Structure formats: structure tokens, C-alpha cells
């Protein structure tokens, strides 16, 4: 399973969410793909003020702060498939 984090290098909330995801990665073993929205004008336009944004495919799990409940529900659902 792969999750995507829309990120900005200078964004403290982005770094906090990335770091908060690490224990979940160790438990559930998902891959985390990180995109800096400032590197892509389309991503910047779409996610500009929402970063950090955590996605599973095109589905938003959360933005600004890690929603542990939604993340775990997503991970458990995927593990059950």
C-alpha cells in the first residue's frame, strides 16, 4: 500500500505530519511518497493552502494535522482486502 503526502520543505506542519506517520509505517508497512507542491504548478494550485495533505490514491485522509482515527481506518480497511 502507498500513501502520498503533499508537502512543502519550509512548512513545519508538513514536517510534523511526516514524522507522525513513521510509527504507522512501522506497524502497517506502507510506502510513503512525498511530493513538494512547489515543484509542480498543478499540485501547487490544487493543494496550495491545504498542505500538508495525506492521500490514499485520490482520496484525502486528512490535511493540516494527522487524523490518526481516519488514517487507522484507511490502513485497516486496506489490510483487510
PDB file of N, CA, C and O in Angstrom:
ATOM      1  N   UNK A   1       0.838  -1.182   0.000  1.00  0.00           N
ATOM      2  CA  UNK A   1       0.000   0.000   0.000  1.00  0.00           C
ATOM      3  C   UNK A   1       0.883   1.245   0.000  1.00  0.00           C
ATOM      4  O   UNK A   1       1.956   1.269   0.603  1.00  0.00           O
ATOM      5  N   UNK A   2       0.404   2.271  -0.690  1.00  0.00           N
ATOM      6  CA  UNK A   2       1.167   3.513  -0.770  1.00  0.00           C
ATOM      7  C   UNK A   2       0.267   4.693  -0.416  1.00  0.00           C
ATOM      8  O   UNK A   2      -0.858   4.801  -0.905  1.00  0.00           O
ATOM      9  N   UNK A   3       0.777   5.572   0.436  1.00  0.00           N
ATOM     10  CA  UNK A   3       0.127   6.839   0.738  1.00  0.00           C
ATOM     11  C   UNK A   3       0.979   7.959   0.172  1.00  0.00           C
ATOM     12  O   UNK A   3       2.184   7.800  -0.026  1.00  0.00           O
ATOM     13  N   UNK A   4       0.350   9.079  -0.082  1.00  0.00           N
ATOM     14  CA  UNK A   4       1.035  10.236  -0.649  1.00  0.00           C
ATOM     15  C   UNK A   4       0.876  11.418   0.294  1.00  0.00           C
ATOM     16  O   UNK A   4      -0.213  11.693   0.798  1.00  0.00           O
ATOM     17  N   UNK A   5       1.979  12.106   0.518  1.00  0.00           N
ATOM     18  CA  UNK A   5       1.979  13.306   1.345  1.00  0.00           C
ATOM     19  C   UNK A   5       2.343  14.500   0.477  1.00  0.00           C
ATOM     20  O   UNK A   5       3.441  14.572  -0.076  1.00  0.00           O
ATOM     21  N   UNK A   6       1.402  15.438   0.367  1.00  0.00           N
ATOM     22  CA  UNK A   6       1.679  16.702  -0.305  1.00  0.00           C
ATOM     23  C   UNK A   6       2.329  17.604   0.730  1.00  0.00           C
ATOM     24  O   UNK A   6       1.794  17.781   1.825  1.00  0.00           O
ATOM     25  N   UNK A   7       3.464  18.167   0.397  1.00  0.00           N
ATOM     26  CA  UNK A   7       4.440  18.657   1.358  1.00  0.00           C
ATOM     27  C   UNK A   7       5.045  19.959   0.858  1.00  0.00           C
ATOM     28  O   UNK A   7       5.038  20.245  -0.339  1.00  0.00           O
ATOM     29  N   UNK A   8       5.562  20.733   1.781  1.00  0.00           N
ATOM     30  CA  UNK A   8       6.424  21.880   1.463  1.00  0.00           C
ATOM     31  C   UNK A   8       7.617  21.807   2.392  1.00  0.00           C
ATOM     32  O   UNK A   8       7.468  21.568   3.590  1.00  0.00           O
ATOM     33  N   UNK A   9       8.780  22.011   1.848  1.00  0.00           N
ATOM     34  CA  UNK A   9      10.008  21.885   2.642  1.00  0.00           C
ATOM     35  C   UNK A   9      10.039  22.860   3.811  1.00  0.00           C
ATOM     36  O   UNK A   9      10.517  22.510   4.890  1.00  0.00           O
ATOM     37  N   UNK A  10       9.542  24.068   3.618  1.00  0.00           N
ATOM     38  CA  UNK A  10       9.615  25.082   4.669  1.00  0.00           C
ATOM     39  C   UNK A  10       8.422  25.043   5.637  1.00  0.00           C
ATOM     40  O   UNK A  10       8.319  25.899   6.516  1.00  0.00           O
ATOM     41  N   UNK A  11       7.537  24.079   5.489  1.00  0.00           N
ATOM     42  CA  UNK A  11       6.293  24.003   6.258  1.00  0.00           C
ATOM     43  C   UNK A  11       6.474  23.134   7.499  1.00  0.00           C
ATOM     44  O   UNK A  11       6.708  21.930   7.390  1.00  0.00           O
ATOM     45  N   UNK A  12       6.366  23.743   8.676  1.00  0.00           N
ATOM     46  CA  UNK A  12       6.552  22.975   9.913  1.00  0.00           C
ATOM     47  C   UNK A  12       5.448  21.937  10.111  1.00  0.00           C
ATOM     48  O   UNK A  12       5.714  20.850  10.624  1.00  0.00           O
ATOM     49  N   UNK A  13       4.216  22.253   9.713  1.00  0.00           N
ATOM     50  CA  UNK A  13       3.142  21.264   9.813  1.00  0.00           C
ATOM     51  C   UNK A  13       3.425  20.049   8.926  1.00  0.00           C
ATOM     52  O   UNK A  13       3.097  18.919   9.288  1.00  0.00           O
ATOM     53  N   UNK A  14       4.028  20.289   7.778  1.00  0.00           N
ATOM     54  CA  UNK A  14       4.375  19.196   6.857  1.00  0.00           C
ATOM     55  C   UNK A  14       5.380  18.255   7.508  1.00  0.00           C
ATOM     56  O   UNK A  14       5.232  17.034   7.446  1.00  0.00           O
ATOM     57  N   UNK A  15       6.391  18.824   8.127  1.00  0.00           N
ATOM     58  CA  UNK A  15       7.415  18.007   8.787  1.00  0.00           C
ATOM     59  C   UNK A  15       6.818  17.237   9.962  1.00  0.00           C
ATOM     60  O   UNK A  15       7.166  16.080  10.194  1.00  0.00           O
ATOM     61  N   UNK A  16       5.917  17.884  10.702  1.00  0.00           N
ATOM     62  CA  UNK A  16       5.274  17.205  11.835  1.00  0.00           C
ATOM     63  C   UNK A  16       4.434  16.031  11.356  1.00  0.00           C
ATOM     64  O   UNK A  16       4.457  14.964  11.971  1.00  0.00           O
ATOM     65  N   UNK A  17       3.683  16.214  10.256  1.00  0.00           N
ATOM     66  CA  UNK A  17       2.860  15.115   9.761  1.00  0.00           C
ATOM     67  C   UNK A  17       3.746  13.983   9.245  1.00  0.00           C
ATOM     68  O   UNK A  17       3.477  12.814   9.521  1.00  0.00           O
ATOM     69  N   UNK A  18       4.789  14.314   8.507  1.00  0.00           N
ATOM     70  CA  UNK A  18       5.701  13.277   8.006  1.00  0.00           C
ATOM     71  C   UNK A  18       6.283  12.471   9.169  1.00  0.00           C
ATOM     72  O   UNK A  18       6.332  11.242   9.115  1.00  0.00           O
ATOM     73  N   UNK A  19       6.718  13.157  10.204  1.00  0.00           N
ATOM     74  CA  UNK A  19       7.305  12.468  11.350  1.00  0.00           C
ATOM     75  C   UNK A  19       6.264  11.643  12.111  1.00  0.00           C
ATOM     76  O   UNK A  19       6.565  10.552  12.594  1.00  0.00           O
ATOM     77  N   UNK A  20       5.046  12.165  12.214  1.00  0.00           N
ATOM     78  CA  UNK A  20       3.983  11.450  12.922  1.00  0.00           C
ATOM     79  C   UNK A  20       3.555  10.182  12.187  1.00  0.00           C
ATOM     80  O   UNK A  20       3.002   9.267  12.798  1.00  0.00           O
ATOM     81  N   UNK A  21       3.804  10.125  10.893  1.00  0.00           N
ATOM     82  CA  UNK A  21       3.441   8.942  10.105  1.00  0.00           C
ATOM     83  C   UNK A  21       4.396   7.771  10.331  1.00  0.00           C
ATOM     84  O   UNK A  21       4.031   6.623  10.076  1.00  0.00           O
ATOM     85  N   UNK A  22       5.601   8.040  10.800  1.00  0.00           N
ATOM     86  CA  UNK A  22       6.619   6.993  10.924  1.00  0.00           C
ATOM     87  C   UNK A  22       6.176   5.792  11.770  1.00  0.00           C
ATOM     88  O   UNK A  22       6.367   4.658  11.332  1.00  0.00           O
ATOM     89  N   UNK A  23       5.596   5.988  12.953  1.00  0.00           N
ATOM     90  CA  UNK A  23       5.160   4.811  13.729  1.00  0.00           C
ATOM     91  C   UNK A  23       4.114   3.974  12.982  1.00  0.00           C
ATOM     92  O   UNK A  23       4.107   2.749  13.098  1.00  0.00           O
ATOM     93  N   UNK A  24       3.242   4.622  12.226  1.00  0.00           N
ATOM     94  CA  UNK A  24       2.228   3.896  11.456  1.00  0.00           C
ATOM     95  C   UNK A  24       2.884   3.109  10.317  1.00  0.00           C
ATOM     96  O   UNK A  24       2.448   2.008   9.984  1.00  0.00           O
ATOM     97  N   UNK A  25       3.929   3.681   9.729  1.00  0.00           N
ATOM     98  CA  UNK A  25       4.662   2.967   8.670  1.00  0.00           C
ATOM     99  C   UNK A  25       5.311   1.708   9.229  1.00  0.00           C
ATOM    100  O   UNK A  25       5.341   0.669   8.569  1.00  0.00           O
ATOM    101  N   UNK A  26       5.830   1.808  10.448  1.00  0.00           N
ATOM    102  CA  UNK A  26       6.465   0.648  11.064  1.00  0.00           C
ATOM    103  C   UNK A  26       5.448  -0.448  11.369  1.00  0.00           C
ATOM    104  O   UNK A  26       5.751  -1.632  11.229  1.00  0.00           O
ATOM    105  N   UNK A  27       4.258  -0.063  11.780  1.00  0.00           N
ATOM    106  CA  UNK A  27       3.211  -1.042  12.115  1.00  0.00           C
ATOM    107  C   UNK A  27       2.587  -1.632  10.850  1.00  0.00           C
ATOM    108  O   UNK A  27       2.451  -2.850  10.735  1.00  0.00           O
ATOM    109  N   UNK A  28       2.210  -0.777   9.908  1.00  0.00           N
ATOM    110  CA  UNK A  28       1.438  -1.222   8.748  1.00  0.00           C
ATOM    111  C   UNK A  28       2.275  -1.453   7.493  1.00  0.00           C
ATOM    112  O   UNK A  28       1.802  -2.077   6.543  1.00  0.00           O
ATOM    113  N   UNK A  29       3.494  -0.966   7.479  1.00  0.00           N
ATOM    114  CA  UNK A  29       4.405  -1.227   6.365  1.00  0.00           C
ATOM    115  C   UNK A  29       4.017  -0.584   5.043  1.00  0.00           C
ATOM    116  O   UNK A  29       4.315  -1.139   3.986  1.00  0.00           O
ATOM    117  N   UNK A  30       3.365   0.561   5.073  1.00  0.00           N
ATOM    118  CA  UNK A  30       3.006   1.216   3.811  1.00  0.00           C
ATOM    119  C   UNK A  30       4.156   2.071   3.300  1.00  0.00           C
ATOM    120  O   UNK A  30       5.013   2.513   4.066  1.00  0.00           O
ATOM    121  N   UNK A  31       4.156   2.293   1.999  1.00  0.00           N
ATOM    122  CA  UNK A  31       5.111   3.203   1.375  1.00  0.00           C
ATOM    123  C   UNK A  31       4.557   4.619   1.470  1.00  0.00           C
ATOM    124  O   UNK A  31       3.346   4.828   1.408  1.00  0.00           O
ATOM    125  N   UNK A  32       5.444   5.575   1.619  1.00  0.00           N
ATOM    126  CA  UNK A  32       5.041   6.978   1.671  1.00  0.00           C
ATOM    127  C   UNK A  32       5.759   7.731   0.573  1.00  0.00           C
ATOM    128  O   UNK A  32       6.986   7.828   0.562  1.00  0.00           O
ATOM    129  N   UNK A  33       4.982   8.260  -0.344  1.00  0.00           N
ATOM    130  CA  UNK A  33       5.518   9.061  -1.432  1.00  0.00           C
ATOM    131  C   UNK A  33       5.292  10.525  -1.062  1.00  0.00           C
ATOM    132  O   UNK A  33       4.175  10.920  -0.729  1.00  0.00           O
ATOM    133  N   UNK A  34       6.345  11.319  -1.120  1.00  0.00           N
ATOM    134  CA  UNK A  34       6.263  12.723  -0.722  1.00  0.00           C
ATOM    135  C   UNK A  34       6.493  13.601  -1.943  1.00  0.00           C
ATOM    136  O   UNK A  34       7.486  13.459  -2.656  1.00  0.00           O
ATOM    137  N   UNK A  35       5.550  14.515  -2.167  1.00  0.00           N
ATOM    138  CA  UNK A  35       5.667  15.469  -3.263  1.00  0.00           C
ATOM    139  C   UNK A  35       5.720  16.869  -2.687  1.00  0.00           C
ATOM    140  O   UNK A  35       4.874  17.247  -1.876  1.00  0.00           O
ATOM    141  N   UNK A  36       6.722  17.644  -3.108  1.00  0.00           N
ATOM    142  CA  UNK A  36       6.787  19.050  -2.743  1.00  0.00           C
ATOM    143  C   UNK A  36       5.913  19.807  -3.736  1.00  0.00           C
ATOM    144  O   UNK A  36       6.242  19.883  -4.920  1.00  0.00           O
ATOM    145  N   UNK A  37       4.813  20.362  -3.268  1.00  0.00           N
ATOM    146  CA  UNK A  37       3.866  21.012  -4.174  1.00  0.00           C
ATOM    147  C   UNK A  37       4.485  22.200  -4.909  1.00  0.00           C
ATOM    148  O   UNK A  37       4.010  22.581  -5.979  1.00  0.00           O
ATOM    149  N   UNK A  38       5.530  22.779  -4.350  1.00  0.00           N
ATOM    150  CA  UNK A  38       6.170  23.915  -5.004  1.00  0.00           C
ATOM    151  C   UNK A  38       6.968  23.511  -6.236  1.00  0.00           C
ATOM    152  O   UNK A  38       7.384  24.372  -7.011  1.00  0.00           O
ATOM    153  N   UNK A  39       7.187  22.211  -6.426  1.00  0.00           N
ATOM    154  CA  UNK A  39       7.910  21.724  -7.594  1.00  0.00           C
ATOM    155  C   UNK A  39       6.998  21.499  -8.797  1.00  0.00           C
ATOM    156  O   UNK A  39       7.482  21.223  -9.895  1.00  0.00           O
ATOM    157  N   UNK A  40       5.696  21.613  -8.605  1.00  0.00           N
ATOM    158  CA  UNK A  40       4.745  21.318  -9.678  1.00  0.00           C
ATOM    159  C   UNK A  40       3.609  22.342  -9.621  1.00  0.00           C
ATOM    160  O   UNK A  40       2.847  22.366  -8.654  1.00  0.00           O
ATOM    161  N   UNK A  41       3.488  23.186 -10.647  1.00  0.00           N
ATOM    162  CA  UNK A  41       2.457  24.230 -10.625  1.00  0.00           C
ATOM    163  C   UNK A  41       1.034  23.684 -10.455  1.00  0.00           C
ATOM    164  O   UNK A  41       0.205  24.329  -9.812  1.00  0.00           O
ATOM    165  N   UNK A  42       0.742  22.518 -11.016  1.00  0.00           N
ATOM    166  CA  UNK A  42      -0.597  21.942 -10.871  1.00  0.00           C
ATOM    167  C   UNK A  42      -0.867  21.512  -9.435  1.00  0.00           C
ATOM    168  O   UNK A  42      -1.956  21.741  -8.907  1.00  0.00           O
ATOM    169  N   UNK A  43       0.136  20.882  -8.798  1.00  0.00           N
ATOM    170  CA  UNK A  43      -0.023  20.481  -7.397  1.00  0.00           C
ATOM    171  C   UNK A  43      -0.114  21.707  -6.497  1.00  0.00           C
ATOM    172  O   UNK A  43      -0.895  21.733  -5.546  1.00  0.00           O
ATOM    173  N   UNK A  44       0.687  22.717  -6.803  1.00  0.00           N
ATOM    174  CA  UNK A  44       0.649  23.941  -6.007  1.00  0.00           C
ATOM    175  C   UNK A  44      -0.731  24.590  -6.088  1.00  0.00           C
ATOM    176  O   UNK A  44      -1.262  25.056  -5.080  1.00  0.00           O
ATOM    177  N   UNK A  45      -1.303  24.618  -7.273  1.00  0.00           N
ATOM    178  CA  UNK A  45      -2.627  25.209  -7.451  1.00  0.00           C
ATOM    179  C   UNK A  45      -3.692  24.406  -6.692  1.00  0.00           C
ATOM    180  O   UNK A  45      -4.579  24.981  -6.061  1.00  0.00           O
ATOM    181  N   UNK A  46      -3.595  23.083  -6.758  1.00  0.00           N
ATOM    182  CA  UNK A  46      -4.609  22.223  -6.147  1.00  0.00           C
ATOM    183  C   UNK A  46      -4.516  22.187  -4.616  1.00  0.00           C
ATOM    184  O   UNK A  46      -5.541  22.209  -3.935  1.00  0.00           O
ATOM    185  N   UNK A  47      -3.283  22.132  -4.070  1.00  0.00           N
ATOM    186  CA  UNK A  47      -3.101  21.902  -2.635  1.00  0.00           C
ATOM    187  C   UNK A  47      -2.526  23.089  -1.883  1.00  0.00           C
ATOM    188  O   UNK A  47      -2.229  22.968  -0.695  1.00  0.00           O
ATOM    189  N   UNK A  48      -2.364  24.200  -2.518  1.00  0.00           N
ATOM    190  CA  UNK A  48      -1.628  25.349  -2.004  1.00  0.00           C
ATOM    191  C   UNK A  48      -1.782  25.590  -0.499  1.00  0.00           C
ATOM    192  O   UNK A  48      -0.813  25.427   0.242  1.00  0.00           O
ATOM    193  N   UNK A  49      -2.942  25.963  -0.043  1.00  0.00           N
ATOM    194  CA  UNK A  49      -3.128  26.322   1.361  1.00  0.00           C
ATOM    195  C   UNK A  49      -3.542  25.136   2.235  1.00  0.00           C
ATOM    196  O   UNK A  49      -3.732  25.297   3.440  1.00  0.00           O
ATOM    197  N   UNK A  50      -3.682  23.962   1.648  1.00  0.00           N
ATOM    198  CA  UNK A  50      -4.103  22.791   2.417  1.00  0.00           C
ATOM    199  C   UNK A  50      -2.937  21.980   2.972  1.00  0.00           C
ATOM    200  O   UNK A  50      -3.130  21.182   3.889  1.00  0.00           O
ATOM    201  N   UNK A  51      -1.733  22.167   2.436  1.00  0.00           N
ATOM    202  CA  UNK A  51      -0.618  21.317   2.847  1.00  0.00           C
ATOM    203  C   UNK A  51      -0.351  21.432   4.338  1.00  0.00           C
ATOM    204  O   UNK A  51      -0.498  22.504   4.926  1.00  0.00           O
ATOM    205  N   UNK A  52       0.037  20.334   4.936  1.00  0.00           N
ATOM    206  CA  UNK A  52       0.227  19.018   4.346  1.00  0.00           C
ATOM    207  C   UNK A  52      -1.113  18.319   4.094  1.00  0.00           C
ATOM    208  O   UNK A  52      -2.083  18.497   4.832  1.00  0.00           O
ATOM    209  N   UNK A  53      -1.128  17.524   3.031  1.00  0.00           N
ATOM    210  CA  UNK A  53      -2.306  16.733   2.696  1.00  0.00           C
ATOM    211  C   UNK A  53      -1.859  15.286   2.559  1.00  0.00           C
ATOM    212  O   UNK A  53      -0.917  14.984   1.826  1.00  0.00           O
ATOM    213  N   UNK A  54      -2.539  14.393   3.270  1.00  0.00           N
ATOM    214  CA  UNK A  54      -2.255  12.967   3.192  1.00  0.00           C
ATOM    215  C   UNK A  54      -3.329  12.304   2.355  1.00  0.00           C
ATOM    216  O   UNK A  54      -4.521  12.466   2.613  1.00  0.00           O
ATOM    217  N   UNK A  55      -2.896  11.555   1.346  1.00  0.00           N
ATOM    218  CA  UNK A  55      -3.811  10.932   0.399  1.00  0.00           C
ATOM    219  C   UNK A  55      -3.579   9.435   0.299  1.00  0.00           C
ATOM    220  O   UNK A  55      -2.461   8.946   0.458  1.00  0.00           O
ATOM    221  N   UNK A  56      -4.671   8.719   0.031  1.00  0.00           N
ATOM    222  CA  UNK A  56      -4.595   7.323  -0.411  1.00  0.00           C
ATOM    223  C   UNK A  56      -5.212   7.330  -1.793  1.00  0.00           C
ATOM    224  O   UNK A  56      -6.429   7.442  -1.947  1.00  0.00           O
ATOM    225  N   UNK A  57      -4.352   7.207  -2.804  1.00  0.00           N
ATOM    226  CA  UNK A  57      -4.828   7.408  -4.174  1.00  0.00           C
ATOM    227  C   UNK A  57      -5.275   8.857  -4.311  1.00  0.00           C
ATOM    228  O   UNK A  57      -4.523   9.785  -4.013  1.00  0.00           O
ATOM    229  N   UNK A  58      -6.506   9.037  -4.765  1.00  0.00           N
ATOM    230  CA  UNK A  58      -7.061  10.390  -4.902  1.00  0.00           C
ATOM    231  C   UNK A  58      -7.891  10.793  -3.681  1.00  0.00           C
ATOM    232  O   UNK A  58      -8.416  11.905  -3.626  1.00  0.00           O
ATOM    233  N   UNK A  59      -8.009   9.894  -2.710  1.00  0.00           N
ATOM    234  CA  UNK A  59      -8.842  10.146  -1.539  1.00  0.00           C
ATOM    235  C   UNK A  59      -8.040  10.825  -0.431  1.00  0.00           C
ATOM    236  O   UNK A  59      -7.017  10.308   0.018  1.00  0.00           O
ATOM    237  N   UNK A  60      -8.515  11.977  -0.005  1.00  0.00           N
ATOM    238  CA  UNK A  60      -7.852  12.690   1.084  1.00  0.00           C
ATOM    239  C   UNK A  60      -8.171  12.025   2.415  1.00  0.00           C
ATOM    240  O   UNK A  60      -9.335  11.815   2.757  1.00  0.00           O
ATOM    241  N   UNK A  61      -7.128  11.700   3.152  1.00  0.00           N
ATOM    242  CA  UNK A  61      -7.287  11.176   4.502  1.00  0.00           C
ATOM    243  C   UNK A  61      -7.381  12.343   5.484  1.00  0.00           C
ATOM    244  O   UNK A  61      -8.254  12.363   6.352  1.00  0.00           O
ATOM    245  N   UNK A  62      -6.482  13.310   5.343  1.00  0.00           N
ATOM    246  CA  UNK A  62      -6.509  14.471   6.218  1.00  0.00           C
ATOM    247  C   UNK A  62      -5.613  15.561   5.642  1.00  0.00           C
ATOM    248  O   UNK A  62      -4.810  15.314   4.742  1.00  0.00           O
ATOM    249  N   UNK A  63      -5.764  16.767   6.177  1.00  0.00           N
ATOM    250  CA  UNK A  63      -4.847  17.859   5.838  1.00  0.00           C
ATOM    251  C   UNK A  63      -4.597  18.694   7.088  1.00  0.00           C
ATOM    252  O   UNK A  63      -5.369  18.661   8.047  1.00  0.00           O
ATOM    253  N   UNK A  64      -3.518  19.429   7.052  1.00  0.00           N
ATOM    254  CA  UNK A  64      -3.003  20.271   8.147  1.00  0.00           C
ATOM    255  C   UNK A  64      -2.476  19.455   9.318  1.00  0.00           C
ATOM    256  O   UNK A  64      -1.325  19.631   9.718  1.00  0.00           O
ATOM    257  N   UNK A  65      -3.299  18.562   9.879  1.00  0.00           N
ATOM    258  CA  UNK A  65      -2.877  17.757  11.027  1.00  0.00           C
ATOM    259  C   UNK A  65      -3.230  16.302  10.770  1.00  0.00           C
ATOM    260  O   UNK A  65      -4.224  16.005  10.107  1.00  0.00           O
ATOM    261  N   UNK A  66      -2.421  15.403  11.290  1.00  0.00           N
ATOM    262  CA  UNK A  66      -2.681  13.977  11.122  1.00  0.00           C
ATOM    263  C   UNK A  66      -3.949  13.595  11.888  1.00  0.00           C
ATOM    264  O   UNK A  66      -4.058  13.835  13.091  1.00  0.00           O
ATOM    265  N   UNK A  67      -4.893  13.004  11.181  1.00  0.00           N
ATOM    266  CA  UNK A  67      -6.106  12.473  11.787  1.00  0.00           C
ATOM    267  C   UNK A  67      -5.868  10.980  11.978  1.00  0.00           C
ATOM    268  O   UNK A  67      -6.113  10.182  11.074  1.00  0.00           O
ATOM    269  N   UNK A  68      -5.391  10.613  13.155  1.00  0.00           N
ATOM    270  CA  UNK A  68      -4.988   9.233  13.425  1.00  0.00           C
ATOM    271  C   UNK A  68      -6.151   8.262  13.248  1.00  0.00           C
ATOM    272  O   UNK A  68      -5.960   7.144  12.768  1.00  0.00           O
ATOM    273  N   UNK A  69      -7.337   8.676  13.627  1.00  0.00           N
ATOM    274  CA  UNK A  69      -8.512   7.804  13.512  1.00  0.00           C
ATOM    275  C   UNK A  69      -8.820   7.483  12.047  1.00  0.00           C
ATOM    276  O   UNK A  69      -9.055   6.325  11.702  1.00  0.00           O
ATOM    277  N   UNK A  70      -8.818   8.496  11.196  1.00  0.00           N
ATOM    278  CA  UNK A  70      -9.082   8.275   9.769  1.00  0.00           C
ATOM    279  C   UNK A  70      -7.947   7.471   9.124  1.00  0.00           C
ATOM    280  O   UNK A  70      -8.191   6.602   8.287  1.00  0.00           O
ATOM    281  N   UNK A  71      -6.716   7.766   9.520  1.00  0.00           N
ATOM    282  CA  UNK A  71      -5.573   7.030   8.977  1.00  0.00           C
ATOM    283  C   UNK A  71      -5.678   5.550   9.333  1.00  0.00           C
ATOM    284  O   UNK A  71      -5.535   4.691   8.463  1.00  0.00           O
ATOM    285  N   UNK A  72      -5.922   5.253  10.585  1.00  0.00           N
ATOM    286  CA  UNK A  72      -6.015   3.851  11.007  1.00  0.00           C
ATOM    287  C   UNK A  72      -7.174   3.141  10.321  1.00  0.00           C
ATOM    288  O   UNK A  72      -7.045   1.977   9.944  1.00  0.00           O
ATOM    289  N   UNK A  73      -8.294   3.815  10.156  1.00  0.00           N
ATOM    290  CA  UNK A  73      -9.430   3.205   9.468  1.00  0.00           C
ATOM    291  C   UNK A  73      -9.057   2.861   8.031  1.00  0.00           C
ATOM    292  O   UNK A  73      -9.404   1.787   7.540  1.00  0.00           O
ATOM    293  N   UNK A  74      -8.358   3.761   7.358  1.00  0.00           N
ATOM    294  CA  UNK A  74      -7.917   3.516   5.992  1.00  0.00           C
ATOM    295  C   UNK A  74      -6.937   2.347   5.936  1.00  0.00           C
ATOM    296  O   UNK A  74      -7.068   1.468   5.084  1.00  0.00           O
ATOM    297  N   UNK A  75      -5.967   2.331   6.828  1.00  0.00           N
ATOM    298  CA  UNK A  75      -4.953   1.295   6.835  1.00  0.00           C
ATOM    299  C   UNK A  75      -5.557  -0.067   7.161  1.00  0.00           C
ATOM    300  O   UNK A  75      -5.184  -1.068   6.548  1.00  0.00           O
ATOM    301  N   UNK A  76      -6.472  -0.119   8.106  1.00  0.00           N
ATOM    302  CA  UNK A  76      -7.105  -1.385   8.467  1.00  0.00           C
ATOM    303  C   UNK A  76      -7.995  -1.895   7.345  1.00  0.00           C
ATOM    304  O   UNK A  76      -8.058  -3.099   7.094  1.00  0.00           O
ATOM    305  N   UNK A  77      -8.685  -0.981   6.670  1.00  0.00           N
ATOM    306  CA  UNK A  77      -9.523  -1.361   5.530  1.00  0.00           C
ATOM    307  C   UNK A  77      -8.659  -1.975   4.423  1.00  0.00           C
ATOM    308  O   UNK A  77      -9.018  -2.999   3.842  1.00  0.00           O
ATOM    309  N   UNK A  78      -7.533  -1.350   4.143  1.00  0.00           N
ATOM    310  CA  UNK A  78      -6.648  -1.855   3.094  1.00  0.00           C
ATOM    311  C   UNK A  78      -6.021  -3.176   3.485  1.00  0.00           C
ATOM    312  O   UNK A  78      -5.828  -4.049   2.638  1.00  0.00           O
ATOM    313  N   UNK A  79      -5.698  -3.334   4.770  1.00  0.00           N
ATOM    314  CA  UNK A  79      -5.098  -4.583   5.247  1.00  0.00           C
ATOM    315  C   UNK A  79      -6.084  -5.739   5.148  1.00  0.00           C
ATOM    316  O   UNK A  79      -5.684  -6.888   4.961  1.00  0.00           O
ATOM    317  N   UNK A  80      -7.383  -5.433   5.274  1.00  0.00           N
ATOM    318  CA  UNK A  80      -8.402  -6.463   5.208  1.00  0.00           C
ATOM    319  C   UNK A  80      -8.722  -6.930   3.802  1.00  0.00           C
ATOM    320  O   UNK A  80      -9.397  -7.943   3.620  1.00  0.00           O
ATOM    321  N   UNK A  81      -8.238  -6.194   2.802  1.00  0.00           N
ATOM    322  CA  UNK A  81      -8.513  -6.560   1.403  1.00  0.00           C
ATOM    323  C   UNK A  81      -7.557  -7.598   0.907  1.00  0.00           C
ATOM    324  O   UNK A  81      -7.646  -8.019  -0.246  1.00  0.00           O
TER     325      UNK A  81
END
